Amino acid sequence: MLQRAGIRNILLAGITTDVCVHTTMREANDRGYECLLLSDCCAATDRGNHDAALKMIKMQGGVFGAVATSDQLIEAVS
């Protein structure tokens, strides 16, 4: 459905950062979508798991996508 609609970019938010959100992001990346995870719009049961998930996304120049805060996104599109 997303491909038929011409969607190429996905914003991700939700819980849990280290499980559901991270898995969705990796799957979307594998399917060719450009992904941006909004770090302040996600959470995990443990802050360390949240931080580790963000670090994994940022590794190797953003192998799965990018991470930003909602304020950074609003500033970029304003």
PDB file of N, CA, C, O and CB in Angstrom:
ATOM      1  N   MET A   1       0.808  -1.185   0.000  1.00  0.00           N
ATOM      2  CA  MET A   1       0.000   0.000   0.000  1.00  0.00           C
ATOM      3  C   MET A   1       0.856   1.255   0.000  1.00  0.00           C
ATOM      4  O   MET A   1       0.561   2.219  -0.706  1.00  0.00           O
ATOM      5  CB  MET A   1      -0.922  -0.006   1.182  1.00  0.00           C
ATOM      6  N   LEU A   2       1.920   1.238   0.797  1.00  0.00           N
ATOM      7  CA  LEU A   2       2.791   2.407   0.850  1.00  0.00           C
ATOM      8  C   LEU A   2       3.477   2.646  -0.488  1.00  0.00           C
ATOM      9  O   LEU A   2       3.565   3.781  -0.957  1.00  0.00           O
ATOM     10  CB  LEU A   2       3.834   2.243   1.949  1.00  0.00           C
ATOM     11  N   GLN A   3       3.956   1.583  -1.088  1.00  0.00           N
ATOM     12  CA  GLN A   3       4.621   1.729  -2.388  1.00  0.00           C
ATOM     13  C   GLN A   3       3.656   2.253  -3.437  1.00  0.00           C
ATOM     14  O   GLN A   3       4.015   3.137  -4.216  1.00  0.00           O
ATOM     15  CB  GLN A   3       5.213   0.391  -2.844  1.00  0.00           C
ATOM     16  N   ARG A   4       2.446   1.728  -3.472  1.00  0.00           N
ATOM     17  CA  ARG A   4       1.450   2.201  -4.438  1.00  0.00           C
ATOM     18  C   ARG A   4       1.123   3.668  -4.235  1.00  0.00           C
ATOM     19  O   ARG A   4       0.807   4.370  -5.195  1.00  0.00           O
ATOM     20  CB  ARG A   4       0.179   1.375  -4.335  1.00  0.00           C
ATOM     21  N   ALA A   5       1.196   4.142  -2.996  1.00  0.00           N
ATOM     22  CA  ALA A   5       0.909   5.542  -2.681  1.00  0.00           C
ATOM     23  C   ALA A   5       2.124   6.444  -2.902  1.00  0.00           C
ATOM     24  O   ALA A   5       2.032   7.662  -2.750  1.00  0.00           O
ATOM     25  CB  ALA A   5       0.434   5.663  -1.240  1.00  0.00           C
ATOM     26  N   GLY A   6       3.255   5.849  -3.257  1.00  0.00           N
ATOM     27  CA  GLY A   6       4.463   6.635  -3.499  1.00  0.00           C
ATOM     28  C   GLY A   6       5.192   7.069  -2.242  1.00  0.00           C
ATOM     29  O   GLY A   6       6.028   7.971  -2.289  1.00  0.00           O
ATOM     30  N   ILE A   7       4.883   6.438  -1.122  1.00  0.00           N
ATOM     31  CA  ILE A   7       5.537   6.767   0.149  1.00  0.00           C
ATOM     32  C   ILE A   7       6.960   6.236   0.119  1.00  0.00           C
ATOM     33  O   ILE A   7       7.183   5.072  -0.216  1.00  0.00           O
ATOM     34  CB  ILE A   7       4.752   6.175   1.363  1.00  0.00           C
ATOM     35  N   ARG A   8       7.923   7.077   0.466  1.00  0.00           N
ATOM     36  CA  ARG A   8       9.331   6.673   0.490  1.00  0.00           C
ATOM     37  C   ARG A   8       9.976   6.899   1.860  1.00  0.00           C
ATOM     38  O   ARG A   8      11.023   6.324   2.158  1.00  0.00           O
ATOM     39  CB  ARG A   8      10.109   7.436  -0.574  1.00  0.00           C
ATOM     40  N   ASN A   9       9.352   7.734   2.690  1.00  0.00           N
ATOM     41  CA  ASN A   9       9.915   8.102   3.987  1.00  0.00           C
ATOM     42  C   ASN A   9       8.945   7.741   5.099  1.00  0.00           C
ATOM     43  O   ASN A   9       7.736   7.941   4.981  1.00  0.00           O
ATOM     44  CB  ASN A   9      10.249   9.606   4.033  1.00  0.00           C
ATOM     45  N   ILE A  10       9.498   7.201   6.188  1.00  0.00           N
ATOM     46  CA  ILE A  10       8.674   6.794   7.319  1.00  0.00           C
ATOM     47  C   ILE A  10       9.228   7.403   8.597  1.00  0.00           C
ATOM     48  O   ILE A  10      10.424   7.316   8.873  1.00  0.00           O
ATOM     49  CB  ILE A  10       8.611   5.255   7.431  1.00  0.00           C
ATOM     50  N   LEU A  11       8.336   8.027   9.382  1.00  0.00           N
ATOM     51  CA  LEU A  11       8.660   8.505  10.724  1.00  0.00           C
ATOM     52  C   LEU A  11       8.191   7.443  11.704  1.00  0.00           C
ATOM     53  O   LEU A  11       7.082   6.923  11.588  1.00  0.00           O
ATOM     54  CB  LEU A  11       7.995   9.903  11.026  1.00  0.00           C
ATOM     55  N   LEU A  12       9.046   7.125  12.672  1.00  0.00           N
ATOM     56  CA  LEU A  12       8.691   6.095  13.647  1.00  0.00           C
ATOM     57  C   LEU A  12       8.640   6.658  15.054  1.00  0.00           C
ATOM     58  O   LEU A  12       9.481   7.463  15.454  1.00  0.00           O
ATOM     59  CB  LEU A  12       9.681   4.943  13.588  1.00  0.00           C
ATOM     60  N   ALA A  13       7.634   6.217  15.795  1.00  0.00           N
ATOM     61  CA  ALA A  13       7.447   6.576  17.194  1.00  0.00           C
ATOM     62  C   ALA A  13       6.691   5.423  17.848  1.00  0.00           C
ATOM     63  O   ALA A  13       6.060   4.626  17.154  1.00  0.00           O
ATOM     64  CB  ALA A  13       6.672   7.947  17.351  1.00  0.00           C
ATOM     65  N   GLY A  14       6.749   5.328  19.163  1.00  0.00           N
ATOM     66  CA  GLY A  14       5.976   4.307  19.856  1.00  0.00           C
ATOM     67  C   GLY A  14       6.764   3.589  20.927  1.00  0.00           C
ATOM     68  O   GLY A  14       7.842   4.020  21.336  1.00  0.00           O
ATOM     69  N   ILE A  15       6.196   2.483  21.370  1.00  0.00           N
ATOM     70  CA  ILE A  15       6.841   1.650  22.370  1.00  0.00           C
ATOM     71  C   ILE A  15       6.819   0.217  21.865  1.00  0.00           C
ATOM     72  O   ILE A  15       5.867  -0.162  21.181  1.00  0.00           O
ATOM     73  CB  ILE A  15       6.140   1.776  23.760  1.00  0.00           C
ATOM     74  N   THR A  16       7.739  -0.530  22.144  1.00  0.00           N
ATOM     75  CA  THR A  16       8.989  -0.279  22.852  1.00  0.00           C
ATOM     76  C   THR A  16      10.096  -0.016  21.828  1.00  0.00           C
ATOM     77  O   THR A  16      10.180  -0.673  20.790  1.00  0.00           O
ATOM     78  CB  THR A  16       9.358  -1.482  23.779  1.00  0.00           C
ATOM     79  N   THR A  17      10.940   0.962  22.153  1.00  0.00           N
ATOM     80  CA  THR A  17      12.001   1.368  21.238  1.00  0.00           C
ATOM     81  C   THR A  17      12.869   0.189  20.824  1.00  0.00           C
ATOM     82  O   THR A  17      13.203   0.029  19.650  1.00  0.00           O
ATOM     83  CB  THR A  17      12.860   2.443  21.877  1.00  0.00           C
ATOM     84  N   ASP A  18      13.228  -0.630  21.797  1.00  0.00           N
ATOM     85  CA  ASP A  18      14.193  -1.706  21.558  1.00  0.00           C
ATOM     86  C   ASP A  18      13.579  -2.969  20.951  1.00  0.00           C
ATOM     87  O   ASP A  18      14.309  -3.898  20.606  1.00  0.00           O
ATOM     88  CB  ASP A  18      14.868  -2.060  22.846  1.00  0.00           C
ATOM     89  N   VAL A  19      12.266  -3.021  20.816  1.00  0.00           N
ATOM     90  CA  VAL A  19      11.631  -4.213  20.264  1.00  0.00           C
ATOM     91  C   VAL A  19      10.759  -3.819  19.068  1.00  0.00           C
ATOM     92  O   VAL A  19      11.203  -3.900  17.922  1.00  0.00           O
ATOM     93  CB  VAL A  19      10.784  -4.940  21.348  1.00  0.00           C
ATOM     94  N   CYS A  20       9.553  -3.406  19.326  1.00  0.00           N
ATOM     95  CA  CYS A  20       8.586  -3.148  18.245  1.00  0.00           C
ATOM     96  C   CYS A  20       9.037  -2.056  17.289  1.00  0.00           C
ATOM     97  O   CYS A  20       9.013  -2.246  16.073  1.00  0.00           O
ATOM     98  CB  CYS A  20       7.248  -2.770  18.832  1.00  0.00           C
ATOM     99  N   VAL A  21       9.446  -0.919  17.827  1.00  0.00           N
ATOM    100  CA  VAL A  21       9.831   0.209  16.973  1.00  0.00           C
ATOM    101  C   VAL A  21      11.086  -0.137  16.179  1.00  0.00           C
ATOM    102  O   VAL A  21      11.147   0.115  14.976  1.00  0.00           O
ATOM    103  CB  VAL A  21      10.066   1.483  17.819  1.00  0.00           C
ATOM    104  N   HIS A  22      12.075  -0.707  16.838  1.00  0.00           N
ATOM    105  CA  HIS A  22      13.341  -1.051  16.186  1.00  0.00           C
ATOM    106  C   HIS A  22      13.123  -2.092  15.088  1.00  0.00           C
ATOM    107  O   HIS A  22      13.683  -1.979  13.998  1.00  0.00           O
ATOM    108  CB  HIS A  22      14.354  -1.575  17.220  1.00  0.00           C
ATOM    109  N   THR A  23      12.309  -3.101  15.383  1.00  0.00           N
ATOM    110  CA  THR A  23      12.031  -4.144  14.395  1.00  0.00           C
ATOM    111  C   THR A  23      11.290  -3.576  13.192  1.00  0.00           C
ATOM    112  O   THR A  23      11.598  -3.924  12.052  1.00  0.00           O
ATOM    113  CB  THR A  23      11.217  -5.275  15.027  1.00  0.00           C
ATOM    114  N   THR A  24      10.323  -2.712  13.435  1.00  0.00           N
ATOM    115  CA  THR A  24       9.581  -2.078  12.342  1.00  0.00           C
ATOM    116  C   THR A  24      10.504  -1.239  11.482  1.00  0.00           C
ATOM    117  O   THR A  24      10.397  -1.248  10.256  1.00  0.00           O
ATOM    118  CB  THR A  24       8.444  -1.213  12.889  1.00  0.00           C
ATOM    119  N   MET A  25      11.403  -0.518  12.115  1.00  0.00           N
ATOM    120  CA  MET A  25      12.350   0.319  11.373  1.00  0.00           C
ATOM    121  C   MET A  25      13.271  -0.527  10.505  1.00  0.00           C
ATOM    122  O   MET A  25      13.501  -0.202   9.340  1.00  0.00           O
ATOM    123  CB  MET A  25      13.179   1.172  12.337  1.00  0.00           C
ATOM    124  N   ARG A  26      13.789  -1.588  11.056  1.00  0.00           N
ATOM    125  CA  ARG A  26      14.682  -2.464  10.285  1.00  0.00           C
ATOM    126  C   ARG A  26      13.951  -3.104   9.110  1.00  0.00           C
ATOM    127  O   ARG A  26      14.505  -3.211   8.016  1.00  0.00           O
ATOM    128  CB  ARG A  26      15.271  -3.554  11.188  1.00  0.00           C
ATOM    129  N   GLU A  27      12.726  -3.524   9.330  1.00  0.00           N
ATOM    130  CA  GLU A  27      11.937  -4.126   8.257  1.00  0.00           C
ATOM    131  C   GLU A  27      11.659  -3.093   7.154  1.00  0.00           C
ATOM    132  O   GLU A  27      11.778  -3.403   5.968  1.00  0.00           O
ATOM    133  CB  GLU A  27      10.608  -4.693   8.816  1.00  0.00           C
ATOM    134  N   ALA A  28      11.294  -1.889   7.541  1.00  0.00           N
ATOM    135  CA  ALA A  28      11.034  -0.829   6.553  1.00  0.00           C
ATOM    136  C   ALA A  28      12.301  -0.502   5.771  1.00  0.00           C
ATOM    137  O   ALA A  28      12.255  -0.306   4.557  1.00  0.00           O
ATOM    138  CB  ALA A  28      10.496   0.445   7.247  1.00  0.00           C
ATOM    139  N   ASN A  29      13.423  -0.445   6.466  1.00  0.00           N
ATOM    140  CA  ASN A  29      14.700  -0.183   5.801  1.00  0.00           C
ATOM    141  C   ASN A  29      15.021  -1.290   4.802  1.00  0.00           C
ATOM    142  O   ASN A  29      15.475  -1.014   3.691  1.00  0.00           O
ATOM    143  CB  ASN A  29      15.834  -0.055   6.836  1.00  0.00           C
ATOM    144  N   ASP A  30      14.792  -2.518   5.189  1.00  0.00           N
ATOM    145  CA  ASP A  30      15.039  -3.656   4.295  1.00  0.00           C
ATOM    146  C   ASP A  30      14.163  -3.596   3.038  1.00  0.00           C
ATOM    147  O   ASP A  30      14.521  -4.138   1.993  1.00  0.00           O
ATOM    148  CB  ASP A  30      14.790  -4.971   5.038  1.00  0.00           C
ATOM    149  N   ARG A  31      13.015  -2.932   3.159  1.00  0.00           N
ATOM    150  CA  ARG A  31      12.100  -2.805   2.022  1.00  0.00           C
ATOM    151  C   ARG A  31      12.344  -1.530   1.219  1.00  0.00           C
ATOM    152  O   ARG A  31      11.594  -1.213   0.297  1.00  0.00           O
ATOM    153  CB  ARG A  31      10.662  -2.833   2.508  1.00  0.00           C
ATOM    154  N   GLY A  32      13.412  -0.796   1.583  1.00  0.00           N
ATOM    155  CA  GLY A  32      13.811   0.361   0.789  1.00  0.00           C
ATOM    156  C   GLY A  32      13.295   1.706   1.236  1.00  0.00           C
ATOM    157  O   GLY A  32      13.461   2.694   0.521  1.00  0.00           O
ATOM    158  N   TYR A  33      12.669   1.776   2.407  1.00  0.00           N
ATOM    159  CA  TYR A  33      12.168   3.057   2.902  1.00  0.00           C
ATOM    160  C   TYR A  33      13.250   3.810   3.662  1.00  0.00           C
ATOM    161  O   TYR A  33      14.086   3.204   4.331  1.00  0.00           O
ATOM    162  CB  TYR A  33      10.949   2.844   3.800  1.00  0.00           C
ATOM    163  N   GLU A  34      13.228   5.132   3.554  1.00  0.00           N
ATOM    164  CA  GLU A  34      14.087   5.996   4.361  1.00  0.00           C
ATOM    165  C   GLU A  34      13.367   6.217   5.680  1.00  0.00           C
ATOM    166  O   GLU A  34      12.217   6.656   5.695  1.00  0.00           O
ATOM    167  CB  GLU A  34      14.403   7.365   3.633  1.00  0.00           C
ATOM    168  N   CYS A  35      14.038   5.916   6.791  1.00  0.00           N
ATOM    169  CA  CYS A  35      13.384   5.928   8.099  1.00  0.00           C
ATOM    170  C   CYS A  35      14.010   6.957   9.032  1.00  0.00           C
ATOM    171  O   CYS A  35      15.225   7.157   9.046  1.00  0.00           O
ATOM    172  CB  CYS A  35      13.451   4.546   8.734  1.00  0.00           C
ATOM    173  N   LEU A  36      13.146   7.603   9.809  1.00  0.00           N
ATOM    174  CA  LEU A  36      13.577   8.528  10.850  1.00  0.00           C
ATOM    175  C   LEU A  36      12.839   8.170  12.124  1.00  0.00           C
ATOM    176  O   LEU A  36      11.610   8.217  12.170  1.00  0.00           O
ATOM    177  CB  LEU A  36      13.317  10.013  10.444  1.00  0.00           C
ATOM    178  N   LEU A  37      13.585   7.814  13.158  1.00  0.00           N
ATOM    179  CA  LEU A  37      13.020   7.505  14.456  1.00  0.00           C
ATOM    180  C   LEU A  37      13.061   8.767  15.315  1.00  0.00           C
ATOM    181  O   LEU A  37      14.115   9.387  15.451  1.00  0.00           O
ATOM    182  CB  LEU A  37      13.787   6.334  15.138  1.00  0.00           C
ATOM    183  N   LEU A  38      11.931   9.149  15.890  1.00  0.00           N
ATOM    184  CA  LEU A  38      11.863  10.312  16.773  1.00  0.00           C
ATOM    185  C   LEU A  38      12.122   9.842  18.198  1.00  0.00           C
ATOM    186  O   LEU A  38      11.259   9.248  18.844  1.00  0.00           O
ATOM    187  CB  LEU A  38      10.476  11.037  16.661  1.00  0.00           C
ATOM    188  N   SER A  39      13.332  10.124  18.669  1.00  0.00           N
ATOM    189  CA  SER A  39      13.804   9.538  19.932  1.00  0.00           C
ATOM    190  C   SER A  39      12.984   9.961  21.145  1.00  0.00           C
ATOM    191  O   SER A  39      12.847   9.186  22.092  1.00  0.00           O
ATOM    192  CB  SER A  39      15.240   9.914  20.157  1.00  0.00           C
ATOM    193  N   ASP A  40      12.436  11.174  21.136  1.00  0.00           N
ATOM    194  CA  ASP A  40      11.647  11.627  22.275  1.00  0.00           C
ATOM    195  C   ASP A  40      10.176  11.229  22.157  1.00  0.00           C
ATOM    196  O   ASP A  40       9.362  11.591  23.007  1.00  0.00           O
ATOM    197  CB  ASP A  40      11.761  13.131  22.414  1.00  0.00           C
ATOM    198  N   CYS A  41       9.843  10.496  21.120  1.00  0.00           N
ATOM    199  CA  CYS A  41       8.480   9.989  20.917  1.00  0.00           C
ATOM    200  C   CYS A  41       8.440   8.476  21.058  1.00  0.00           C
ATOM    201  O   CYS A  41       7.472   7.836  20.649  1.00  0.00           O
ATOM    202  CB  CYS A  41       7.950  10.403  19.535  1.00  0.00           C
ATOM    203  N   CYS A  42       9.496   7.900  21.639  1.00  0.00           N
ATOM    204  CA  CYS A  42       9.613   6.461  21.863  1.00  0.00           C
ATOM    205  C   CYS A  42      10.004   6.226  23.311  1.00  0.00           C
ATOM    206  O   CYS A  42      10.483   7.130  23.995  1.00  0.00           O
ATOM    207  CB  CYS A  42      10.651   5.820  20.896  1.00  0.00           C
ATOM    208  N   ALA A  43       9.796   5.020  23.760  1.00  0.00           N
ATOM    209  CA  ALA A  43      10.203   4.646  25.108  1.00  0.00           C
ATOM    210  C   ALA A  43      10.385   3.133  25.172  1.00  0.00           C
ATOM    211  O   ALA A  43       9.885   2.385  24.332  1.00  0.00           O
ATOM    212  CB  ALA A  43       9.162   5.123  26.160  1.00  0.00           C
ATOM    213  N   ALA A  44      11.109   2.718  26.187  1.00  0.00           N
ATOM    214  CA  ALA A  44      11.312   1.294  26.458  1.00  0.00           C
ATOM    215  C   ALA A  44      11.079   1.060  27.944  1.00  0.00           C
ATOM    216  O   ALA A  44      10.983   2.010  28.721  1.00  0.00           O
ATOM    217  CB  ALA A  44      12.749   0.824  26.031  1.00  0.00           C
ATOM    218  N   THR A  45      10.988  -0.190  28.331  1.00  0.00           N
ATOM    219  CA  THR A  45      10.780  -0.493  29.748  1.00  0.00           C
ATOM    220  C   THR A  45      11.996  -0.129  30.585  1.00  0.00           C
ATOM    221  O   THR A  45      11.891   0.031  31.801  1.00  0.00           O
ATOM    222  CB  THR A  45      10.452  -1.968  29.930  1.00  0.00           C
ATOM    223  N   ASP A  46      13.141   0.000  29.945  1.00  0.00           N
ATOM    224  CA  ASP A  46      14.389   0.339  30.615  1.00  0.00           C
ATOM    225  C   ASP A  46      15.108   1.402  29.785  1.00  0.00           C
ATOM    226  O   ASP A  46      15.260   1.234  28.575  1.00  0.00           O
ATOM    227  CB  ASP A  46      15.288  -0.927  30.813  1.00  0.00           C
ATOM    228  N   ARG A  47      15.548   2.480  30.408  1.00  0.00           N
ATOM    229  CA  ARG A  47      16.220   3.568  29.688  1.00  0.00           C
ATOM    230  C   ARG A  47      17.470   3.072  28.962  1.00  0.00           C
ATOM    231  O   ARG A  47      17.781   3.549  27.870  1.00  0.00           O
ATOM    232  CB  ARG A  47      16.595   4.693  30.658  1.00  0.00           C
ATOM    233  N   GLY A  48      18.180   2.127  29.554  1.00  0.00           N
ATOM    234  CA  GLY A  48      19.371   1.569  28.917  1.00  0.00           C
ATOM    235  C   GLY A  48      19.041   0.865  27.605  1.00  0.00           C
ATOM    236  O   GLY A  48      19.798   0.962  26.640  1.00  0.00           O
ATOM    237  N   ASN A  49      17.917   0.160  27.567  1.00  0.00           N
ATOM    238  CA  ASN A  49      17.494  -0.500  26.326  1.00  0.00           C
ATOM    239  C   ASN A  49      17.126   0.523  25.262  1.00  0.00           C
ATOM    240  O   ASN A  49      17.446   0.339  24.088  1.00  0.00           O
ATOM    241  CB  ASN A  49      16.304  -1.433  26.590  1.00  0.00           C
ATOM    242  N   HIS A  50      16.461   1.595  25.659  1.00  0.00           N
ATOM    243  CA  HIS A  50      16.107   2.680  24.734  1.00  0.00           C
ATOM    244  C   HIS A  50      17.374   3.276  24.131  1.00  0.00           C
ATOM    245  O   HIS A  50      17.493   3.416  22.914  1.00  0.00           O
ATOM    246  CB  HIS A  50      15.281   3.783  25.458  1.00  0.00           C
ATOM    247  N   ASP A  51      18.316   3.623  24.999  1.00  0.00           N
ATOM    248  CA  ASP A  51      19.566   4.228  24.537  1.00  0.00           C
ATOM    249  C   ASP A  51      20.355   3.275  23.628  1.00  0.00           C
ATOM    250  O   ASP A  51      20.938   3.706  22.633  1.00  0.00           O
ATOM    251  CB  ASP A  51      20.427   4.636  25.738  1.00  0.00           C
ATOM    252  N   ALA A  52      20.371   1.990  23.969  1.00  0.00           N
ATOM    253  CA  ALA A  52      21.085   1.006  23.143  1.00  0.00           C
ATOM    254  C   ALA A  52      20.445   0.884  21.764  1.00  0.00           C
ATOM    255  O   ALA A  52      21.154   0.760  20.765  1.00  0.00           O
ATOM    256  CB  ALA A  52      21.104  -0.369  23.837  1.00  0.00           C
ATOM    257  N   ALA A  53      19.125   0.916  21.696  1.00  0.00           N
ATOM    258  CA  ALA A  53      18.433   0.838  20.409  1.00  0.00           C
ATOM    259  C   ALA A  53      18.774   2.043  19.542  1.00  0.00           C
ATOM    260  O   ALA A  53      19.004   1.897  18.341  1.00  0.00           O
ATOM    261  CB  ALA A  53      16.912   0.747  20.617  1.00  0.00           C
ATOM    262  N   LEU A  54      18.809   3.239  20.141  1.00  0.00           N
ATOM    263  CA  LEU A  54      19.171   4.442  19.394  1.00  0.00           C
ATOM    264  C   LEU A  54      20.614   4.343  18.892  1.00  0.00           C
ATOM    265  O   LEU A  54      20.912   4.720  17.758  1.00  0.00           O
ATOM    266  CB  LEU A  54      18.991   5.702  20.273  1.00  0.00           C
ATOM    267  N   LYS A  55      21.497   3.837  19.740  1.00  0.00           N
ATOM    268  CA  LYS A  55      22.898   3.691  19.355  1.00  0.00           C
ATOM    269  C   LYS A  55      23.046   2.725  18.181  1.00  0.00           C
ATOM    270  O   LYS A  55      23.846   2.968  17.277  1.00  0.00           O
ATOM    271  CB  LYS A  55      23.730   3.203  20.549  1.00  0.00           C
ATOM    272  N   MET A  56      22.287   1.638  18.188  1.00  0.00           N
ATOM    273  CA  MET A  56      22.363   0.662  17.096  1.00  0.00           C
ATOM    274  C   MET A  56      21.943   1.294  15.771  1.00  0.00           C
ATOM    275  O   MET A  56      22.530   1.004  14.729  1.00  0.00           O
ATOM    276  CB  MET A  56      21.476  -0.561  17.403  1.00  0.00           C
ATOM    277  N   ILE A  57      20.931   2.153  15.810  1.00  0.00           N
ATOM    278  CA  ILE A  57      20.470   2.818  14.586  1.00  0.00           C
ATOM    279  C   ILE A  57      21.537   3.758  14.047  1.00  0.00           C
ATOM    280  O   ILE A  57      21.742   3.837  12.835  1.00  0.00           O
ATOM    281  CB  ILE A  57      19.170   3.594  14.849  1.00  0.00           C
ATOM    282  N   LYS A  58      22.211   4.465  14.930  1.00  0.00           N
ATOM    283  CA  LYS A  58      23.205   5.455  14.532  1.00  0.00           C
ATOM    284  C   LYS A  58      24.533   4.843  14.084  1.00  0.00           C
ATOM    285  O   LYS A  58      25.334   5.512  13.432  1.00  0.00           O
ATOM    286  CB  LYS A  58      23.453   6.397  15.670  1.00  0.00           C
ATOM    287  N   MET A  59      24.771   3.576  14.430  1.00  0.00           N
ATOM    288  CA  MET A  59      26.050   2.929  14.101  1.00  0.00           C
ATOM    289  C   MET A  59      26.282   2.880  12.600  1.00  0.00           C
ATOM    290  O   MET A  59      25.333   2.841  11.817  1.00  0.00           O
ATOM    291  CB  MET A  59      26.094   1.515  14.676  1.00  0.00           C
ATOM    292  N   GLN A  60      27.509   2.881  12.216  1.00  0.00           N
ATOM    293  CA  GLN A  60      27.939   2.730  10.824  1.00  0.00           C
ATOM    294  C   GLN A  60      27.242   3.734   9.904  1.00  0.00           C
ATOM    295  O   GLN A  60      26.817   3.398   8.798  1.00  0.00           O
ATOM    296  CB  GLN A  60      27.665   1.305  10.341  1.00  0.00           C
ATOM    297  N   GLY A  61      27.136   4.972  10.388  1.00  0.00           N
ATOM    298  CA  GLY A  61      26.554   6.025   9.568  1.00  0.00           C
ATOM    299  C   GLY A  61      25.054   5.910   9.372  1.00  0.00           C
ATOM    300  O   GLY A  61      24.524   6.409   8.380  1.00  0.00           O
ATOM    301  N   GLY A  62      24.374   5.275  10.277  1.00  0.00           N
ATOM    302  CA  GLY A  62      22.921   5.164  10.191  1.00  0.00           C
ATOM    303  C   GLY A  62      22.467   4.052   9.278  1.00  0.00           C
ATOM    304  O   GLY A  62      21.695   4.276   8.346  1.00  0.00           O
ATOM    305  N   VAL A  63      22.941   2.869   9.541  1.00  0.00           N
ATOM    306  CA  VAL A  63      22.680   1.722   8.676  1.00  0.00           C
ATOM    307  C   VAL A  63      21.178   1.426   8.538  1.00  0.00           C
ATOM    308  O   VAL A  63      20.741   0.990   7.473  1.00  0.00           O
ATOM    309  CB  VAL A  63      23.399   0.494   9.219  1.00  0.00           C
ATOM    310  N   PHE A  64      20.388   1.653   9.581  1.00  0.00           N
ATOM    311  CA  PHE A  64      18.948   1.384   9.523  1.00  0.00           C
ATOM    312  C   PHE A  64      18.131   2.630   9.253  1.00  0.00           C
ATOM    313  O   PHE A  64      16.952   2.531   8.913  1.00  0.00           O
ATOM    314  CB  PHE A  64      18.487   0.757  10.808  1.00  0.00           C
ATOM    315  N   GLY A  65      18.733   3.801   9.398  1.00  0.00           N
ATOM    316  CA  GLY A  65      18.003   5.046   9.253  1.00  0.00           C
ATOM    317  C   GLY A  65      18.646   6.121  10.088  1.00  0.00           C
ATOM    318  O   GLY A  65      19.852   6.094  10.333  1.00  0.00           O
ATOM    319  N   ALA A  66      17.839   7.071  10.527  1.00  0.00           N
ATOM    320  CA  ALA A  66      18.348   8.217  11.286  1.00  0.00           C
ATOM    321  C   ALA A  66      17.526   8.398  12.554  1.00  0.00           C
ATOM    322  O   ALA A  66      16.418   7.877  12.686  1.00  0.00           O
ATOM    323  CB  ALA A  66      18.314   9.510  10.429  1.00  0.00           C
ATOM    324  N   VAL A  67      18.107   9.153  13.481  1.00  0.00           N
ATOM    325  CA  VAL A  67      17.455   9.456  14.753  1.00  0.00           C
ATOM    326  C   VAL A  67      17.457  10.968  14.927  1.00  0.00           C
ATOM    327  O   VAL A  67      18.467  11.626  14.676  1.00  0.00           O
ATOM    328  CB  VAL A  67      18.172   8.744  15.956  1.00  0.00           C
ATOM    329  N   ALA A  68      16.333  11.513  15.354  1.00  0.00           N
ATOM    330  CA  ALA A  68      16.223  12.936  15.663  1.00  0.00           C
ATOM    331  C   ALA A  68      15.154  13.099  16.737  1.00  0.00           C
ATOM    332  O   ALA A  68      14.406  12.167  17.032  1.00  0.00           O
ATOM    333  CB  ALA A  68      15.877  13.780  14.381  1.00  0.00           C
ATOM    334  N   THR A  69      15.093  14.282  17.310  1.00  0.00           N
ATOM    335  CA  THR A  69      14.012  14.589  18.242  1.00  0.00           C
ATOM    336  C   THR A  69      12.864  15.231  17.459  1.00  0.00           C
ATOM    337  O   THR A  69      13.043  15.668  16.322  1.00  0.00           O
ATOM    338  CB  THR A  69      14.507  15.533  19.393  1.00  0.00           C
ATOM    339  N   SER A  70      11.708  15.280  18.072  1.00  0.00           N
ATOM    340  CA  SER A  70      10.570  15.920  17.408  1.00  0.00           C
ATOM    341  C   SER A  70      10.841  17.402  17.175  1.00  0.00           C
ATOM    342  O   SER A  70      10.413  17.950  16.159  1.00  0.00           O
ATOM    343  CB  SER A  70       9.289  15.742  18.241  1.00  0.00           C
ATOM    344  N   ASP A  71      11.549  18.066  18.100  1.00  0.00           N
ATOM    345  CA  ASP A  71      11.900  19.483  17.915  1.00  0.00           C
ATOM    346  C   ASP A  71      12.803  19.654  16.689  1.00  0.00           C
ATOM    347  O   ASP A  71      12.632  20.604  15.925  1.00  0.00           O
ATOM    348  CB  ASP A  71      12.605  20.042  19.182  1.00  0.00           C
ATOM    349  N   GLN A  72      13.753  18.752  16.499  1.00  0.00           N
ATOM    350  CA  GLN A  72      14.634  18.837  15.331  1.00  0.00           C
ATOM    351  C   GLN A  72      13.844  18.653  14.044  1.00  0.00           C
ATOM    352  O   GLN A  72      14.115  19.330  13.053  1.00  0.00           O
ATOM    353  CB  GLN A  72      15.752  17.787  15.419  1.00  0.00           C
ATOM    354  N   LEU A  73      12.877  17.754  14.044  1.00  0.00           N
ATOM    355  CA  LEU A  73      12.048  17.541  12.862  1.00  0.00           C
ATOM    356  C   LEU A  73      11.213  18.782  12.552  1.00  0.00           C
ATOM    357  O   LEU A  73      11.144  19.222  11.404  1.00  0.00           O
ATOM    358  CB  LEU A  73      11.135  16.324  13.061  1.00  0.00           C
ATOM    359  N   ILE A  74      10.584  19.340  13.577  1.00  0.00           N
ATOM    360  CA  ILE A  74       9.769  20.540  13.369  1.00  0.00           C
ATOM    361  C   ILE A  74      10.610  21.686  12.849  1.00  0.00           C
ATOM    362  O   ILE A  74      10.185  22.416  11.953  1.00  0.00           O
ATOM    363  CB  ILE A  74       9.076  20.951  14.664  1.00  0.00           C
ATOM    364  N   GLU A  75      11.798  21.850  13.401  1.00  0.00           N
ATOM    365  CA  GLU A  75      12.702  22.911  12.934  1.00  0.00           C
ATOM    366  C   GLU A  75      13.096  22.685  11.471  1.00  0.00           C
ATOM    367  O   GLU A  75      13.175  23.636  10.693  1.00  0.00           O
ATOM    368  CB  GLU A  75      13.969  22.971  13.822  1.00  0.00           C
ATOM    369  N   ALA A  76      13.337  21.445  11.106  1.00  0.00           N
ATOM    370  CA  ALA A  76      13.778  21.143   9.736  1.00  0.00           C
ATOM    371  C   ALA A  76      12.678  21.383   8.711  1.00  0.00           C
ATOM    372  O   ALA A  76      12.973  21.767   7.579  1.00  0.00           O
ATOM    373  CB  ALA A  76      14.250  19.699   9.644  1.00  0.00           C
ATOM    374  N   VAL A  77      11.435  21.172   9.072  1.00  0.00           N
ATOM    375  CA  VAL A  77      10.342  21.335   8.108  1.00  0.00           C
ATOM    376  C   VAL A  77       9.676  22.711   8.167  1.00  0.00           C
ATOM    377  O   VAL A  77       8.817  23.031   7.346  1.00  0.00           O
ATOM    378  CB  VAL A  77       9.304  20.274   8.341  1.00  0.00           C
ATOM    379  N   SER A  78      10.081  23.509   9.139  1.00  0.00           N
ATOM    380  CA  SER A  78       9.482  24.851   9.278  1.00  0.00           C
ATOM    381  C   SER A  78      10.102  25.840   8.320  1.00  0.00           C
ATOM    382  O   SER A  78       9.717  27.009   8.304  1.00  0.00           O
ATOM    383  CB  SER A  78       9.635  25.363  10.704  1.00  0.00           C
TER     384      SER A  78
END
